[in-house]
Each structure stands twice: as structure tokens, then as C-alpha cells.
């Protein structure tokens, strides 16, 4: 056990943000990447549900607040440089707002094409209106 405090290890950028990679705690799949500011990180720790900072809307949001597809936090780690978080979660339904479980459902093929590597698990029109 270290005498360091976790929050002191996190290095927020000039915009006050840190990158957060969200990973499925059960199978290790990377589900999404988003950004947290200090308030979003604190709210995530406080509630056990992921909260992020939307750079486009300039506001904090709870993952799943509209769709119900929340993420239950199992652990939060910081990388050696302090500029990236790894958030391991139990994902309810899907992380991707376009209907896939993971936002990383498209893979580059050797010829430069695109291969879909997942199936949609929900209809975004029904979840978001």
C-alpha cells in the first residue's frame, strides 16, 4: 500500500480533462473512450457509475442517463504518466450510442477496408427517440 493519494496521480490536461478508457471487467473488451474532468471523476467514485465530460456539450453526463445503459464501476487505474485512466465496468446492454456493445465495432482489413466485428444489440432510435 502506497502513501500516495490516487487523485494526486491523475494529471489533467490544459482543458482540465483526462482520457478514460472503459473496459469490460468480465472479458476485457474495450467498450469506449471518453474524457473526465475532476468533477466527473469524483462523481464516478461517489456513485459507482461512470460520469464523463462532454467536450461538445461542455457538460458532465452520466453514461446511460438517457438509454439506461449504465456502467457499474469495478475499478479505476491510472497509467504510469498519470494522463490516462482505465475504468473497468460491468456494462448494462451497450456502451455505443449507435447500437453496438462496444464503440470499437469496426476493424481495418489488410486491404484498407472495414470489417464489422459486432452485431447491434439495441435500436438507437428506440433508446434515444
C-alpha positions as CSV (number, residue, x, y, z in Angstrom):
1,X,0.0,0.0,0.0
2,X,1.4,3.4,-1.0
3,X,1.2,6.6,0.9
4,X,0.2,8.4,-2.3
5,X,-3.4,9.6,-2.9
6,X,-4.9,8.4,-6.2
7,X,-6.3,11.8,-7.1
8,X,-2.8,13.3,-6.8
9,X,-1.5,10.9,-9.5
10,X,-4.1,12.0,-12.2
11,X,-2.7,14.7,-14.5
12,X,-5.5,16.6,-16.1
13,X,-4.6,18.4,-19.4
14,X,-4.7,22.2,-20.0
15,X,-8.5,21.9,-20.6
16,X,-8.9,20.1,-17.2
17,X,-9.5,16.7,-18.8
18,X,-8.1,13.2,-18.6
19,X,-8.7,10.4,-21.1
20,X,-10.7,7.4,-19.7
21,X,-10.6,4.1,-21.5
22,X,-13.6,2.0,-20.4
23,X,-13.1,-1.8,-20.4
24,X,-15.5,-4.6,-19.7
25,X,-14.5,-6.1,-16.4
26,X,-15.6,-9.6,-17.3
27,X,-14.0,-10.2,-20.8
28,X,-11.5,-7.3,-21.2
29,X,-13.2,-5.8,-24.3
30,X,-12.5,-2.1,-24.7
31,X,-16.0,-0.5,-24.7
32,X,-15.4,3.2,-25.2
33,X,-13.1,6.1,-24.7
34,X,-14.3,9.4,-23.2
35,X,-13.0,12.2,-21.0
36,X,-13.4,13.1,-17.4
37,X,-12.7,16.3,-15.5
38,X,-12.2,16.4,-11.7
39,X,-15.9,16.7,-11.1
40,X,-16.8,13.7,-13.3
41,X,-14.1,11.6,-11.7
42,X,-15.3,12.5,-8.3
43,X,-18.9,11.7,-9.2
44,X,-17.9,8.4,-10.7
45,X,-16.1,7.4,-7.5
46,X,-19.0,8.7,-5.3
47,X,-21.8,6.9,-7.3
48,X,-20.1,3.8,-8.7
49,X,-21.4,4.8,-12.1
50,X,-19.4,6.3,-14.9
51,X,-19.7,10.1,-15.4
52,X,-17.9,11.9,-18.2
53,X,-17.3,15.4,-19.5
54,X,-18.8,16.1,-22.9
55,X,-16.4,18.3,-24.9
56,X,-19.1,19.2,-27.4
57,X,-21.9,20.0,-24.9
58,X,-19.5,21.3,-22.3
59,X,-21.3,19.5,-19.5
60,X,-21.0,16.4,-17.3
61,X,-23.1,13.4,-18.2
62,X,-23.9,10.0,-16.6
63,X,-23.3,7.2,-19.0
64,X,-26.7,5.7,-19.6
65,X,-28.7,8.6,-18.3
66,X,-30.9,8.6,-21.4
67,X,-30.6,5.0,-22.6
68,X,-30.5,3.2,-19.3
69,X,-27.2,1.5,-20.4
70,X,-25.3,2.4,-17.3
71,X,-21.8,1.2,-16.4
72,X,-21.1,-0.1,-12.9
73,X,-17.5,0.7,-11.9
74,X,-15.4,-2.2,-10.6
75,X,-12.0,-0.4,-10.6
76,X,-10.2,2.7,-11.7
77,X,-6.5,2.6,-12.5
78,X,-4.1,5.4,-13.7
79,X,-1.3,4.8,-16.2
80,X,2.4,5.5,-15.4
81,X,2.3,9.0,-16.8
82,X,-0.9,9.9,-15.0
83,X,-2.6,11.1,-18.1
84,X,-5.0,8.2,-18.8
85,X,-7.5,6.2,-16.7
86,X,-8.5,2.6,-17.2
87,X,-12.1,2.2,-15.9
88,X,-13.2,-1.4,-15.6
89,X,-17.0,-1.8,-15.6
90,X,-20.0,-4.1,-15.7
91,X,-21.7,-2.8,-18.8
92,X,-25.5,-2.9,-19.0
93,X,-26.7,-3.6,-22.6
94,X,-24.2,-1.5,-24.6
95,X,-21.7,1.3,-24.5
96,X,-22.0,2.5,-28.0
97,X,-24.7,5.0,-28.8
98,X,-25.3,3.6,-32.3
99,X,-26.4,0.2,-31.0
100,X,-23.3,-1.9,-30.6
101,X,-21.9,-3.3,-27.3
102,X,-18.5,-1.6,-27.9
103,X,-17.8,1.6,-29.8
104,X,-15.0,-0.3,-31.5
105,X,-17.2,-2.4,-33.8
106,X,-15.3,-1.6,-37.0
107,X,-11.9,-3.1,-37.8
108,X,-9.5,-2.3,-40.6
109,X,-8.9,-5.1,-43.0
110,X,-5.5,-5.8,-44.6
111,X,-6.6,-4.1,-47.9
112,X,-7.8,-0.9,-46.1
113,X,-11.4,-1.8,-46.0
114,X,-13.7,-2.1,-43.0
115,X,-15.0,-5.2,-41.3
116,X,-17.8,-5.1,-38.8
117,X,-16.9,-7.2,-35.7
118,X,-20.0,-6.9,-33.7
119,X,-23.8,-7.1,-34.1
120,X,-26.1,-4.3,-33.0
121,X,-27.6,-5.1,-29.6
122,X,-30.3,-2.4,-29.4
123,X,-32.1,0.1,-31.7
124,X,-30.7,3.6,-31.0
125,X,-34.0,5.2,-32.3
126,X,-35.9,3.4,-29.5
127,X,-33.3,4.2,-26.8
128,X,-32.8,7.9,-27.7
129,X,-36.0,8.9,-29.5
